[in-house]
Amino acid sequence: MHMNPLVFAFLPSGWEIFVILFIVLLLFGGRKIPELMRGLGKGIREFNSARATVEDEIRKGMTDDDKKELEEDRKSSSEAQKKKQTKNAD
């Protein structure tokens, strides 16, 4: 997968991250930040739980033939990536 370099042009870096964190500290204060982080952590856990549930349901719904086909596709794609990496290394 190839990412467009322009995507990274708008991401904050270095001092920009420091300034953003300082502004967050000023806006919310030291007491509210742990509450915000707990809420963020809870949201991430719920998202991961829902994602895992959906993946499990998809796997359960697959037939054995579908599972074998999926594994073969994964193996062939990983082999192709290894060949590409060795080719690029030369």
C-alpha positions in Angstrom: 0.0 0.0 0.0 1.4 3.3 -1.1 0.7 6.5 0.9 0.6 9.9 -0.7 3.3 12.1 0.9 0.8 15.0 1.0 -1.1 13.2 3.7 1.9 13.7 6.1 2.3 17.4 5.2 -0.6 18.4 7.5 0.3 16.3 10.5 1.6 18.1 13.6 5.3 17.6 14.5 7.8 18.7 17.0 6.9 22.1 18.5 3.4 21.9 17.1 2.6 18.9 19.3 4.1 20.7 22.3 1.9 23.8 21.7 -1.2 21.7 21.3 -0.6 19.8 24.5 0.1 23.1 26.3 -3.2 24.6 25.0 -5.1 21.4 26.1 -3.5 21.8 29.6 -4.6 25.4 29.8 -8.1 24.8 28.6 -8.9 21.7 30.7 -6.6 22.1 33.7 -4.6 19.3 35.4 -7.6 17.8 37.1 -9.7 17.2 33.9 -7.0 15.6 31.8 -7.0 12.2 33.6 -10.8 12.1 33.2 -10.5 12.9 29.5 -7.9 10.2 29.1 -10.0 7.6 31.0 -12.9 8.4 28.6 -10.6 8.1 25.6 -9.3 4.8 26.9 -12.8 3.5 27.5 -13.8 4.5 24.0 -10.9 2.7 22.4 -11.6 -0.4 24.5 -15.2 -0.4 23.4 -14.2 0.1 19.7 -11.7 -2.8 19.9 -14.3 -5.0 21.6 -16.9 -4.2 18.9 -14.3 -4.9 16.1 -13.3 -8.2 17.7 -17.0 -9.2 17.9 -17.6 -8.4 14.3 -14.5 -10.3 13.2 -15.6 -13.4 15.3 -19.1 -13.2 13.7 -17.6 -13.1 10.2 -15.3 -16.0 11.0 -18.2 -18.1 12.3 -20.2 -17.3 9.2 -17.5 -18.5 6.9 -17.6 -22.0 5.5 -14.5 -24.2 5.7 -13.8 -23.6 2.0 -14.0 -19.9 2.5 -11.5 -20.1 5.3 -9.1 -22.2 3.2 -9.4 -19.7 0.3 -8.7 -16.8 2.7 -5.6 -18.5 4.1 -4.3 -19.3 0.6 -4.8 -15.6 -0.3 -2.9 -14.5 2.8 0.0 -16.9 2.1 0.3 -15.8 -1.6 0.2 -12.1 -0.7 2.8 -12.6 2.0 5.0 -14.5 -0.4 4.6 -11.8 -3.0 5.6 -9.2 -0.4 8.7 -11.2 0.6 9.8 -11.5 -3.0 9.2 -7.7 -3.5 11.3 -6.9 -0.4 14.2 -9.2 -1.5 14.0 -7.6 -4.9 14.2 -4.1 -3.5 17.0 -5.1 -1.2 19.2 -6.1 -4.1 
